[in-house]
Amino acid sequence: MLTIYKYPIPLVDEPHIVMPRRAVILSVDEQFGQPVLWAQVDTDYPTVTRKLRVVGTGGPARGTKLSNFLGTVQIEDLVWHIFDEGELG
């Protein structure tokens, strides 16, 4: 079944999110002080783990591809840029 799910993005070195295969990421924003992404998912598909990259403004962005850019989130005085690194394994 097609639906839209919300996924909190953990602010750690290599954040991972488990979601159904072929999910389409719609947007990234801040909600209640936490970066979050919304995706259209088909709940009939098996889940996979997607790797994200969170880069702070002024932080190292080695290996980050702009084509994988999802959005920018501002939380208080910090600004985070979120990239999709694709499915793992």
PDB file of N, CA, C and O in Angstrom:
ATOM      1  N   MET A   1       0.841  -1.173   0.000  1.00  0.00           N
ATOM      2  CA  MET A   1       0.000   0.000   0.000  1.00  0.00           C
ATOM      3  C   MET A   1       0.893   1.245   0.000  1.00  0.00           C
ATOM      4  O   MET A   1       1.822   1.343   0.801  1.00  0.00           O
ATOM      5  N   LEU A   2       0.616   2.173  -0.878  1.00  0.00           N
ATOM      6  CA  LEU A   2       1.354   3.425  -0.923  1.00  0.00           C
ATOM      7  C   LEU A   2       0.899   4.337   0.205  1.00  0.00           C
ATOM      8  O   LEU A   2      -0.296   4.537   0.420  1.00  0.00           O
ATOM      9  N   THR A   3       1.871   4.884   0.919  1.00  0.00           N
ATOM     10  CA  THR A   3       1.574   5.815   2.002  1.00  0.00           C
ATOM     11  C   THR A   3       2.787   6.709   2.216  1.00  0.00           C
ATOM     12  O   THR A   3       3.841   6.472   1.626  1.00  0.00           O
ATOM     13  N   ILE A   4       2.652   7.718   3.039  1.00  0.00           N
ATOM     14  CA  ILE A   4       3.767   8.605   3.372  1.00  0.00           C
ATOM     15  C   ILE A   4       4.137   8.364   4.824  1.00  0.00           C
ATOM     16  O   ILE A   4       3.286   8.423   5.712  1.00  0.00           O
ATOM     17  N   TYR A   5       5.416   8.092   5.056  1.00  0.00           N
ATOM     18  CA  TYR A   5       5.934   7.870   6.400  1.00  0.00           C
ATOM     19  C   TYR A   5       6.936   8.957   6.753  1.00  0.00           C
ATOM     20  O   TYR A   5       7.556   9.571   5.884  1.00  0.00           O
ATOM     21  N   LYS A   6       7.074   9.172   8.041  1.00  0.00           N
ATOM     22  CA  LYS A   6       8.043  10.131   8.573  1.00  0.00           C
ATOM     23  C   LYS A   6       9.165   9.336   9.240  1.00  0.00           C
ATOM     24  O   LYS A   6       8.912   8.353   9.936  1.00  0.00           O
ATOM     25  N   TYR A   7      10.418   9.777   9.018  1.00  0.00           N
ATOM     26  CA  TYR A   7      11.583   9.110   9.596  1.00  0.00           C
ATOM     27  C   TYR A   7      12.491  10.146  10.264  1.00  0.00           C
ATOM     28  O   TYR A   7      13.025  11.016   9.576  1.00  0.00           O
ATOM     29  N   PRO A   8      12.677  10.075  11.580  1.00  0.00           N
ATOM     30  CA  PRO A   8      13.652  10.949  12.230  1.00  0.00           C
ATOM     31  C   PRO A   8      15.059  10.616  11.727  1.00  0.00           C
ATOM     32  O   PRO A   8      15.386   9.451  11.503  1.00  0.00           O
ATOM     33  N   ILE A   9      15.877  11.637  11.552  1.00  0.00           N
ATOM     34  CA  ILE A   9      17.253  11.455  11.106  1.00  0.00           C
ATOM     35  C   ILE A   9      18.168  11.615  12.316  1.00  0.00           C
ATOM     36  O   ILE A   9      18.256  12.709  12.874  1.00  0.00           O
ATOM     37  N   PRO A  10      18.846  10.558  12.732  1.00  0.00           N
ATOM     38  CA  PRO A  10      19.746  10.681  13.883  1.00  0.00           C
ATOM     39  C   PRO A  10      20.984  11.509  13.512  1.00  0.00           C
ATOM     40  O   PRO A  10      21.552  11.341  12.433  1.00  0.00           O
ATOM     41  N   LEU A  11      21.387  12.393  14.411  1.00  0.00           N
ATOM     42  CA  LEU A  11      22.575  13.216  14.174  1.00  0.00           C
ATOM     43  C   LEU A  11      23.807  12.477  14.702  1.00  0.00           C
ATOM     44  O   LEU A  11      24.360  12.821  15.747  1.00  0.00           O
ATOM     45  N   VAL A  12      24.215  11.461  13.955  1.00  0.00           N
ATOM     46  CA  VAL A  12      25.403  10.670  14.275  1.00  0.00           C
ATOM     47  C   VAL A  12      26.278  10.622  13.028  1.00  0.00           C
ATOM     48  O   VAL A  12      25.873  11.087  11.963  1.00  0.00           O
ATOM     49  N   ASP A  13      27.485  10.056  13.163  1.00  0.00           N
ATOM     50  CA  ASP A  13      28.438  10.033  12.045  1.00  0.00           C
ATOM     51  C   ASP A  13      27.872   9.413  10.771  1.00  0.00           C
ATOM     52  O   ASP A  13      27.984  10.004   9.697  1.00  0.00           O
ATOM     53  N   GLU A  14      27.274   8.248  10.872  1.00  0.00           N
ATOM     54  CA  GLU A  14      26.725   7.580   9.690  1.00  0.00           C
ATOM     55  C   GLU A  14      25.286   7.144   9.964  1.00  0.00           C
ATOM     56  O   GLU A  14      25.034   5.980  10.277  1.00  0.00           O
ATOM     57  N   PRO A  15      24.346   8.082   9.844  1.00  0.00           N
ATOM     58  CA  PRO A  15      22.960   7.716  10.142  1.00  0.00           C
ATOM     59  C   PRO A  15      22.404   6.721   9.130  1.00  0.00           C
ATOM     60  O   PRO A  15      22.701   6.794   7.938  1.00  0.00           O
ATOM     61  N   HIS A  16      21.597   5.795   9.625  1.00  0.00           N
ATOM     62  CA  HIS A  16      20.930   4.802   8.790  1.00  0.00           C
ATOM     63  C   HIS A  16      19.434   4.855   9.082  1.00  0.00           C
ATOM     64  O   HIS A  16      19.016   5.105  10.213  1.00  0.00           O
ATOM     65  N   ILE A  17      18.648   4.617   8.058  1.00  0.00           N
ATOM     66  CA  ILE A  17      17.194   4.581   8.205  1.00  0.00           C
ATOM     67  C   ILE A  17      16.692   3.316   7.520  1.00  0.00           C
ATOM     68  O   ILE A  17      17.085   3.015   6.393  1.00  0.00           O
ATOM     69  N   VAL A  18      15.830   2.585   8.198  1.00  0.00           N
ATOM     70  CA  VAL A  18      15.219   1.393   7.622  1.00  0.00           C
ATOM     71  C   VAL A  18      13.863   1.787   7.054  1.00  0.00           C
ATOM     72  O   VAL A  18      13.007   2.313   7.765  1.00  0.00           O
ATOM     73  N   MET A  19      13.680   1.526   5.768  1.00  0.00           N
ATOM     74  CA  MET A  19      12.436   1.873   5.083  1.00  0.00           C
ATOM     75  C   MET A  19      12.198   0.884   3.946  1.00  0.00           C
ATOM     76  O   MET A  19      13.126   0.190   3.532  1.00  0.00           O
ATOM     77  N   PRO A  20      10.977   0.809   3.437  1.00  0.00           N
ATOM     78  CA  PRO A  20      10.722  -0.104   2.330  1.00  0.00           C
ATOM     79  C   PRO A  20      11.570   0.240   1.100  1.00  0.00           C
ATOM     80  O   PRO A  20      11.830   1.408   0.811  1.00  0.00           O
ATOM     81  N   ARG A  21      11.990  -0.804   0.388  1.00  0.00           N
ATOM     82  CA  ARG A  21      12.753  -0.639  -0.851  1.00  0.00           C
ATOM     83  C   ARG A  21      11.975   0.270  -1.803  1.00  0.00           C
ATOM     84  O   ARG A  21      10.744   0.261  -1.818  1.00  0.00           O
ATOM     85  N   ARG A  22      12.692   1.036  -2.579  1.00  0.00           N
ATOM     86  CA  ARG A  22      12.135   1.953  -3.583  1.00  0.00           C
ATOM     87  C   ARG A  22      11.363   3.122  -2.989  1.00  0.00           C
ATOM     88  O   ARG A  22      10.562   3.746  -3.686  1.00  0.00           O
ATOM     89  N   ALA A  23      11.584   3.425  -1.736  1.00  0.00           N
ATOM     90  CA  ALA A  23      10.943   4.600  -1.135  1.00  0.00           C
ATOM     91  C   ALA A  23      11.399   5.852  -1.880  1.00  0.00           C
ATOM     92  O   ALA A  23      12.543   5.942  -2.324  1.00  0.00           O
ATOM     93  N   VAL A  24      10.501   6.803  -2.008  1.00  0.00           N
ATOM     94  CA  VAL A  24      10.806   8.071  -2.663  1.00  0.00           C
ATOM     95  C   VAL A  24      10.831   9.147  -1.589  1.00  0.00           C
ATOM     96  O   VAL A  24       9.802   9.450  -0.984  1.00  0.00           O
ATOM     97  N   ILE A  25      11.994   9.722  -1.353  1.00  0.00           N
ATOM     98  CA  ILE A  25      12.119  10.764  -0.329  1.00  0.00           C
ATOM     99  C   ILE A  25      11.512  12.052  -0.874  1.00  0.00           C
ATOM    100  O   ILE A  25      11.890  12.533  -1.942  1.00  0.00           O
ATOM    101  N   LEU A  26      10.567  12.597  -0.120  1.00  0.00           N
ATOM    102  CA  LEU A  26       9.818  13.765  -0.562  1.00  0.00           C
ATOM    103  C   LEU A  26      10.405  15.075  -0.040  1.00  0.00           C
ATOM    104  O   LEU A  26      10.531  16.042  -0.790  1.00  0.00           O
ATOM    105  N   SER A  27      10.764  15.108   1.240  1.00  0.00           N
ATOM    106  CA  SER A  27      11.309  16.343   1.809  1.00  0.00           C
ATOM    107  C   SER A  27      12.039  16.052   3.108  1.00  0.00           C
ATOM    108  O   SER A  27      11.886  14.997   3.723  1.00  0.00           O
ATOM    109  N   VAL A  28      12.839  17.036   3.498  1.00  0.00           N
ATOM    110  CA  VAL A  28      13.583  17.000   4.753  1.00  0.00           C
ATOM    111  C   VAL A  28      13.313  18.324   5.452  1.00  0.00           C
ATOM    112  O   VAL A  28      13.322  19.380   4.820  1.00  0.00           O
ATOM    113  N   ASP A  29      13.070  18.265   6.768  1.00  0.00           N
ATOM    114  CA  ASP A  29      12.802  19.489   7.520  1.00  0.00           C
ATOM    115  C   ASP A  29      13.104  19.220   8.984  1.00  0.00           C
ATOM    116  O   ASP A  29      13.548  18.132   9.349  1.00  0.00           O
ATOM    117  N   GLU A  30      12.864  20.202   9.801  1.00  0.00           N
ATOM    118  CA  GLU A  30      13.023  20.094  11.261  1.00  0.00           C
ATOM    119  C   GLU A  30      11.641  19.984  11.872  1.00  0.00           C
ATOM    120  O   GLU A  30      10.715  20.693  11.480  1.00  0.00           O
ATOM    121  N   GLN A  31      11.512  19.078  12.848  1.00  0.00           N
ATOM    122  CA  GLN A  31      10.263  18.972  13.602  1.00  0.00           C
ATOM    123  C   GLN A  31      10.616  18.707  15.054  1.00  0.00           C
ATOM    124  O   GLN A  31      11.271  17.712  15.363  1.00  0.00           O
ATOM    125  N   PHE A  32      10.189  19.582  15.941  1.00  0.00           N
ATOM    126  CA  PHE A  32      10.452  19.457  17.380  1.00  0.00           C
ATOM    127  C   PHE A  32      11.945  19.338  17.680  1.00  0.00           C
ATOM    128  O   PHE A  32      12.350  18.567  18.550  1.00  0.00           O
ATOM    129  N   GLY A  33      12.765  20.110  16.949  1.00  0.00           N
ATOM    130  CA  GLY A  33      14.203  20.129  17.195  1.00  0.00           C
ATOM    131  C   GLY A  33      14.966  18.944  16.639  1.00  0.00           C
ATOM    132  O   GLY A  33      16.128  18.745  16.993  1.00  0.00           O
ATOM    133  N   GLN A  34      14.347  18.152  15.776  1.00  0.00           N
ATOM    134  CA  GLN A  34      14.957  16.939  15.206  1.00  0.00           C
ATOM    135  C   GLN A  34      14.867  16.998  13.681  1.00  0.00           C
ATOM    136  O   GLN A  34      13.808  17.331  13.149  1.00  0.00           O
ATOM    137  N   PRO A  35      15.961  16.682  12.957  1.00  0.00           N
ATOM    138  CA  PRO A  35      15.815  16.573  11.512  1.00  0.00           C
ATOM    139  C   PRO A  35      14.954  15.352  11.165  1.00  0.00           C
ATOM    140  O   PRO A  35      15.089  14.288  11.771  1.00  0.00           O
ATOM    141  N   VAL A  36      14.076  15.526  10.187  1.00  0.00           N
ATOM    142  CA  VAL A  36      13.131  14.478   9.824  1.00  0.00           C
ATOM    143  C   VAL A  36      13.016  14.445   8.302  1.00  0.00           C
ATOM    144  O   VAL A  36      13.119  15.478   7.640  1.00  0.00           O
ATOM    145  N   LEU A  37      12.800  13.244   7.753  1.00  0.00           N
ATOM    146  CA  LEU A  37      12.478  13.163   6.332  1.00  0.00           C
ATOM    147  C   LEU A  37      11.147  12.462   6.160  1.00  0.00           C
ATOM    148  O   LEU A  37      10.761  11.613   6.963  1.00  0.00           O
ATOM    149  N   TRP A  38      10.457  12.834   5.099  1.00  0.00           N
ATOM    150  CA  TRP A  38       9.192  12.206   4.742  1.00  0.00           C
ATOM    151  C   TRP A  38       9.398  11.505   3.413  1.00  0.00           C
ATOM    152  O   TRP A  38      10.026  12.042   2.501  1.00  0.00           O
ATOM    153  N   ALA A  39       8.861  10.298   3.315  1.00  0.00           N
ATOM    154  CA  ALA A  39       9.027   9.516   2.096  1.00  0.00           C
ATOM    155  C   ALA A  39       7.721   8.821   1.734  1.00  0.00           C
ATOM    156  O   ALA A  39       6.947   8.407   2.597  1.00  0.00           O
ATOM    157  N   GLN A  40       7.503   8.707   0.425  1.00  0.00           N
ATOM    158  CA  GLN A  40       6.393   7.877  -0.044  1.00  0.00           C
ATOM    159  C   GLN A  40       6.931   6.453  -0.111  1.00  0.00           C
ATOM    160  O   GLN A  40       7.941   6.191  -0.765  1.00  0.00           O
ATOM    161  N   VAL A  41       6.257   5.544   0.564  1.00  0.00           N
ATOM    162  CA  VAL A  41       6.714   4.162   0.619  1.00  0.00           C
ATOM    163  C   VAL A  41       5.588   3.231   0.190  1.00  0.00           C
ATOM    164  O   VAL A  41       4.406   3.559   0.293  1.00  0.00           O
ATOM    165  N   ASP A  42       5.987   2.076  -0.288  1.00  0.00           N
ATOM    166  CA  ASP A  42       5.038   1.007  -0.575  1.00  0.00           C
ATOM    167  C   ASP A  42       5.257  -0.048   0.500  1.00  0.00           C
ATOM    168  O   ASP A  42       6.274  -0.742   0.497  1.00  0.00           O
ATOM    169  N   THR A  43       4.315  -0.169   1.408  1.00  0.00           N
ATOM    170  CA  THR A  43       4.486  -1.066   2.561  1.00  0.00           C
ATOM    171  C   THR A  43       4.497  -2.538   2.168  1.00  0.00           C
ATOM    172  O   THR A  43       4.786  -3.392   3.006  1.00  0.00           O
ATOM    173  N   ASP A  44       4.189  -2.853   0.910  1.00  0.00           N
ATOM    174  CA  ASP A  44       4.251  -4.235   0.442  1.00  0.00           C
ATOM    175  C   ASP A  44       5.675  -4.657   0.077  1.00  0.00           C
ATOM    176  O   ASP A  44       5.938  -5.848  -0.094  1.00  0.00           O
ATOM    177  N   TYR A  45       6.596  -3.698  -0.043  1.00  0.00           N
ATOM    178  CA  TYR A  45       7.983  -4.013  -0.382  1.00  0.00           C
ATOM    179  C   TYR A  45       8.753  -4.382   0.887  1.00  0.00           C
ATOM    180  O   TYR A  45       8.418  -3.917   1.976  1.00  0.00           O
ATOM    181  N   PRO A  46       9.788  -5.219   0.745  1.00  0.00           N
ATOM    182  CA  PRO A  46      10.632  -5.526   1.903  1.00  0.00           C
ATOM    183  C   PRO A  46      11.445  -4.290   2.308  1.00  0.00           C
ATOM    184  O   PRO A  46      11.689  -3.404   1.490  1.00  0.00           O
ATOM    185  N   THR A  47      11.853  -4.241   3.560  1.00  0.00           N
ATOM    186  CA  THR A  47      12.624  -3.091   4.026  1.00  0.00           C
ATOM    187  C   THR A  47      14.105  -3.247   3.686  1.00  0.00           C
ATOM    188  O   THR A  47      14.628  -4.353   3.552  1.00  0.00           O
ATOM    189  N   VAL A  48      14.750  -2.104   3.554  1.00  0.00           N
ATOM    190  CA  VAL A  48      16.194  -2.019   3.338  1.00  0.00           C
ATOM    191  C   VAL A  48      16.726  -0.930   4.257  1.00  0.00           C
ATOM    192  O   VAL A  48      15.966  -0.126   4.795  1.00  0.00           O
ATOM    193  N   THR A  49      18.014  -0.917   4.424  1.00  0.00           N
ATOM    194  CA  THR A  49      18.659   0.131   5.210  1.00  0.00           C
ATOM    195  C   THR A  49      19.293   1.129   4.258  1.00  0.00           C
ATOM    196  O   THR A  49      20.076   0.755   3.384  1.00  0.00           O
ATOM    197  N   ARG A  50      18.951   2.410   4.432  1.00  0.00           N
ATOM    198  CA  ARG A  50      19.539   3.480   3.620  1.00  0.00           C
ATOM    199  C   ARG A  50      20.506   4.264   4.483  1.00  0.00           C
ATOM    200  O   ARG A  50      20.229   4.583   5.638  1.00  0.00           O
ATOM    201  N   LYS A  51      21.642   4.561   3.892  1.00  0.00           N
ATOM    202  CA  LYS A  51      22.659   5.356   4.573  1.00  0.00           C
ATOM    203  C   LYS A  51      22.485   6.821   4.170  1.00  0.00           C
ATOM    204  O   LYS A  51      22.343   7.143   2.990  1.00  0.00           O
ATOM    205  N   LEU A  52      22.500   7.684   5.155  1.00  0.00           N
ATOM    206  CA  LEU A  52      22.447   9.122   4.916  1.00  0.00           C
ATOM    207  C   LEU A  52      23.779   9.732   5.323  1.00  0.00           C
ATOM    208  O   LEU A  52      24.569   9.109   6.033  1.00  0.00           O
ATOM    209  N   ARG A  53      24.018  10.938   4.873  1.00  0.00           N
ATOM    210  CA  ARG A  53      25.175  11.701   5.341  1.00  0.00           C
ATOM    211  C   ARG A  53      24.657  13.037   5.822  1.00  0.00           C
ATOM    212  O   ARG A  53      23.908  13.712   5.115  1.00  0.00           O
ATOM    213  N   VAL A  54      25.053  13.419   7.018  1.00  0.00           N
ATOM    214  CA  VAL A  54      24.674  14.701   7.604  1.00  0.00           C
ATOM    215  C   VAL A  54      25.946  15.534   7.723  1.00  0.00           C
ATOM    216  O   VAL A  54      26.884  15.153   8.423  1.00  0.00           O
ATOM    217  N   VAL A  55      25.969  16.668   7.038  1.00  0.00           N
ATOM    218  CA  VAL A  55      27.147  17.531   7.013  1.00  0.00           C
ATOM    219  C   VAL A  55      26.761  18.879   7.597  1.00  0.00           C
ATOM    220  O   VAL A  55      25.829  19.524   7.117  1.00  0.00           O
ATOM    221  N   GLY A  56      27.467  19.301   8.622  1.00  0.00           N
ATOM    222  CA  GLY A  56      27.235  20.624   9.195  1.00  0.00           C
ATOM    223  C   GLY A  56      27.887  21.690   8.345  1.00  0.00           C
ATOM    224  O   GLY A  56      28.914  21.438   7.716  1.00  0.00           O
ATOM    225  N   THR A  57      27.308  22.878   8.317  1.00  0.00           N
ATOM    226  CA  THR A  57      27.919  23.986   7.586  1.00  0.00           C
ATOM    227  C   THR A  57      29.330  24.209   8.115  1.00  0.00           C
ATOM    228  O   THR A  57      29.538  24.339   9.322  1.00  0.00           O
ATOM    229  N   GLY A  58      30.292  24.251   7.205  1.00  0.00           N
ATOM    230  CA  GLY A  58      31.691  24.429   7.576  1.00  0.00           C
ATOM    231  C   GLY A  58      32.398  23.126   7.909  1.00  0.00           C
ATOM    232  O   GLY A  58      33.609  23.114   8.131  1.00  0.00           O
ATOM    233  N   GLY A  59      31.645  22.020   7.945  1.00  0.00           N
ATOM    234  CA  GLY A  59      32.234  20.714   8.252  1.00  0.00           C
ATOM    235  C   GLY A  59      32.748  20.037   7.001  1.00  0.00           C
ATOM    236  O   GLY A  59      32.435  20.464   5.889  1.00  0.00           O
ATOM    237  N   PRO A  60      33.545  18.971   7.169  1.00  0.00           N
ATOM    238  CA  PRO A  60      34.085  18.264   5.996  1.00  0.00           C
ATOM    239  C   PRO A  60      32.972  17.571   5.209  1.00  0.00           C
ATOM    240  O   PRO A  60      32.080  16.953   5.790  1.00  0.00           O
ATOM    241  N   ALA A  61      33.037  17.680   3.890  1.00  0.00           N
ATOM    242  CA  ALA A  61      32.025  17.083   3.018  1.00  0.00           C
ATOM    243  C   ALA A  61      32.685  16.162   1.999  1.00  0.00           C
ATOM    244  O   ALA A  61      32.192  16.015   0.881  1.00  0.00           O
ATOM    245  N   ARG A  62      33.795  15.544   2.381  1.00  0.00           N
ATOM    246  CA  ARG A  62      34.524  14.666   1.462  1.00  0.00           C
ATOM    247  C   ARG A  62      33.616  13.549   0.953  1.00  0.00           C
ATOM    248  O   ARG A  62      32.901  12.916   1.729  1.00  0.00           O
ATOM    249  N   GLY A  63      33.653  13.318  -0.347  1.00  0.00           N
ATOM    250  CA  GLY A  63      32.891  12.237  -0.945  1.00  0.00           C
ATOM    251  C   GLY A  63      31.403  12.500  -1.082  1.00  0.00           C
ATOM    252  O   GLY A  63      30.664  11.633  -1.551  1.00  0.00           O
ATOM    253  N   THR A  64      30.953  13.673  -0.685  1.00  0.00           N
ATOM    254  CA  THR A  64      29.528  13.996  -0.765  1.00  0.00           C
ATOM    255  C   THR A  64      29.185  14.422  -2.189  1.00  0.00           C
ATOM    256  O   THR A  64      29.837  15.302  -2.751  1.00  0.00           O
ATOM    257  N   LYS A  65      28.168  13.801  -2.769  1.00  0.00           N
ATOM    258  CA  LYS A  65      27.740  14.133  -4.129  1.00  0.00           C
ATOM    259  C   LYS A  65      26.527  15.044  -4.061  1.00  0.00           C
ATOM    260  O   LYS A  65      25.524  14.709  -3.431  1.00  0.00           O
ATOM    261  N   LEU A  66      26.621  16.185  -4.704  1.00  0.00           N
ATOM    262  CA  LEU A  66      25.505  17.125  -4.672  1.00  0.00           C
ATOM    263  C   LEU A  66      24.252  16.542  -5.310  1.00  0.00           C
ATOM    264  O   LEU A  66      23.143  16.973  -4.995  1.00  0.00           O
ATOM    265  N   SER A  67      24.414  15.565  -6.203  1.00  0.00           N
ATOM    266  CA  SER A  67      23.239  14.959  -6.836  1.00  0.00           C
ATOM    267  C   SER A  67      22.406  14.175  -5.830  1.00  0.00           C
ATOM    268  O   SER A  67      21.246  13.866  -6.103  1.00  0.00           O
ATOM    269  N   ASN A  68      22.973  13.848  -4.677  1.00  0.00           N
ATOM    270  CA  ASN A  68      22.264  13.103  -3.638  1.00  0.00           C
ATOM    271  C   ASN A  68      21.728  14.006  -2.533  1.00  0.00           C
ATOM    272  O   ASN A  68      21.319  13.521  -1.479  1.00  0.00           O
ATOM    273  N   PHE A  69      21.728  15.312  -2.769  1.00  0.00           N
ATOM    274  CA  PHE A  69      21.295  16.284  -1.766  1.00  0.00           C
ATOM    275  C   PHE A  69      19.790  16.183  -1.547  1.00  0.00           C
ATOM    276  O   PHE A  69      19.012  16.203  -2.500  1.00  0.00           O
ATOM    277  N   LEU A  70      19.386  16.075  -0.277  1.00  0.00           N
ATOM    278  CA  LEU A  70      17.973  15.986   0.078  1.00  0.00           C
ATOM    279  C   LEU A  70      17.417  17.300   0.610  1.00  0.00           C
ATOM    280  O   LEU A  70      16.269  17.643   0.328  1.00  0.00           O
ATOM    281  N   GLY A  71      18.214  18.035   1.372  1.00  0.00           N
ATOM    282  CA  GLY A  71      17.719  19.278   1.932  1.00  0.00           C
ATOM    283  C   GLY A  71      18.593  19.793   3.048  1.00  0.00           C
ATOM    284  O   GLY A  71      19.535  19.132   3.484  1.00  0.00           O
ATOM    285  N   THR A  72      18.264  20.987   3.503  1.00  0.00           N
ATOM    286  CA  THR A  72      18.990  21.656   4.587  1.00  0.00           C
ATOM    287  C   THR A  72      18.024  21.888   5.736  1.00  0.00           C
ATOM    288  O   THR A  72      16.872  22.274   5.539  1.00  0.00           O
ATOM    289  N   VAL A  73      18.522  21.642   6.945  1.00  0.00           N
ATOM    290  CA  VAL A  73      17.710  21.777   8.147  1.00  0.00           C
ATOM    291  C   VAL A  73      18.440  22.688   9.120  1.00  0.00           C
ATOM    292  O   VAL A  73      19.626  22.491   9.383  1.00  0.00           O
ATOM    293  N   GLN A  74      17.746  23.679   9.654  1.00  0.00           N
ATOM    294  CA  GLN A  74      18.326  24.555  10.662  1.00  0.00           C
ATOM    295  C   GLN A  74      17.673  24.248  12.000  1.00  0.00           C
ATOM    296  O   GLN A  74      16.451  24.284  12.139  1.00  0.00           O
ATOM    297  N   ILE A  75      18.527  23.941  12.994  1.00  0.00           N
ATOM    298  CA  ILE A  75      18.047  23.653  14.345  1.00  0.00           C
ATOM    299  C   ILE A  75      18.810  24.570  15.290  1.00  0.00           C
ATOM    300  O   ILE A  75      20.014  24.415  15.499  1.00  0.00           O
ATOM    301  N   GLU A  76      18.086  25.526  15.853  1.00  0.00           N
ATOM    302  CA  GLU A  76      18.666  26.589  16.677  1.00  0.00           C
ATOM    303  C   GLU A  76      19.741  27.288  15.857  1.00  0.00           C
ATOM    304  O   GLU A  76      19.429  27.837  14.801  1.00  0.00           O
ATOM    305  N   ASP A  77      21.011  27.289  16.307  1.00  0.00           N
ATOM    306  CA  ASP A  77      22.050  28.008  15.571  1.00  0.00           C
ATOM    307  C   ASP A  77      22.899  27.094  14.690  1.00  0.00           C
ATOM    308  O   ASP A  77      23.934  27.524  14.180  1.00  0.00           O
ATOM    309  N   LEU A  78      22.480  25.843  14.502  1.00  0.00           N
ATOM    310  CA  LEU A  78      23.224  24.898  13.668  1.00  0.00           C
ATOM    311  C   LEU A  78      22.468  24.629  12.370  1.00  0.00           C
ATOM    312  O   LEU A  78      21.238  24.599  12.348  1.00  0.00           O
ATOM    313  N   VAL A  79      23.225  24.436  11.291  1.00  0.00           N
ATOM    314  CA  VAL A  79      22.633  24.154   9.992  1.00  0.00           C
ATOM    315  C   VAL A  79      23.218  22.843   9.477  1.00  0.00           C
ATOM    316  O   VAL A  79      24.435  22.689   9.379  1.00  0.00           O
ATOM    317  N   TRP A  80      22.330  21.898   9.149  1.00  0.00           N
ATOM    318  CA  TRP A  80      22.723  20.565   8.695  1.00  0.00           C
ATOM    319  C   TRP A  80      22.261  20.365   7.257  1.00  0.00           C
ATOM    320  O   TRP A  80      21.161  20.778   6.890  1.00  0.00           O
ATOM    321  N   HIS A  81      23.101  19.731   6.446  1.00  0.00           N
ATOM    322  CA  HIS A  81      22.794  19.425   5.051  1.00  0.00           C
ATOM    323  C   HIS A  81      22.720  17.898   4.942  1.00  0.00           C
ATOM    324  O   HIS A  81      23.653  17.200   5.340  1.00  0.00           O
ATOM    325  N   ILE A  82      21.624  17.390   4.409  1.00  0.00           N
ATOM    326  CA  ILE A  82      21.346  15.956   4.416  1.00  0.00           C
ATOM    327  C   ILE A  82      21.504  15.398   2.996  1.00  0.00           C
ATOM    328  O   ILE A  82      20.965  15.948   2.036  1.00  0.00           O
ATOM    329  N   PHE A  83      22.254  14.297   2.885  1.00  0.00           N
ATOM    330  CA  PHE A  83      22.506  13.631   1.605  1.00  0.00           C
ATOM    331  C   PHE A  83      22.108  12.166   1.696  1.00  0.00           C
ATOM    332  O   PHE A  83      22.246  11.546   2.750  1.00  0.00           O
ATOM    333  N   ASP A  84      21.616  11.615   0.599  1.00  0.00           N
ATOM    334  CA  ASP A  84      21.241  10.194   0.518  1.00  0.00           C
ATOM    335  C   ASP A  84      22.404   9.427  -0.087  1.00  0.00           C
ATOM    336  O   ASP A  84      22.802   9.699  -1.220  1.00  0.00           O
ATOM    337  N   GLU A  85      22.952   8.473   0.652  1.00  0.00           N
ATOM    338  CA  GLU A  85      24.074   7.664   0.166  1.00  0.00           C
ATOM    339  C   GLU A  85      23.599   6.340  -0.417  1.00  0.00           C
ATOM    340  O   GLU A  85      24.421   5.542  -0.867  1.00  0.00           O
ATOM    341  N   GLY A  86      22.297   6.086  -0.419  1.00  0.00           N
ATOM    342  CA  GLY A  86      21.747   4.892  -1.056  1.00  0.00           C
ATOM    343  C   GLY A  86      21.551   3.730  -0.095  1.00  0.00           C
ATOM    344  O   GLY A  86      21.808   3.830   1.104  1.00  0.00           O
ATOM    345  N   GLU A  87      21.083   2.619  -0.667  1.00  0.00           N
ATOM    346  CA  GLU A  87      20.803   1.424   0.115  1.00  0.00           C
ATOM    347  C   GLU A  87      22.096   0.689   0.465  1.00  0.00           C
ATOM    348  O   GLU A  87      23.035   0.653  -0.330  1.00  0.00           O
ATOM    349  N   LEU A  88      22.134   0.110   1.652  1.00  0.00           N
ATOM    350  CA  LEU A  88      23.274  -0.706   2.072  1.00  0.00           C
ATOM    351  C   LEU A  88      23.014  -2.152   1.690  1.00  0.00           C
ATOM    352  O   LEU A  88      21.887  -2.642   1.751  1.00  0.00           O
ATOM    353  N   GLY A  89      24.086  -2.817   1.296  1.00  0.00           N
ATOM    354  CA  GLY A  89      24.054  -4.251   1.047  1.00  0.00           C
ATOM    355  C   GLY A  89      23.048  -4.651   0.081  1.00  0.00           C
ATOM    356  O   GLY A  89      22.918  -5.838  -0.219  1.00  0.00           O
TER     357      GLY A  89
END
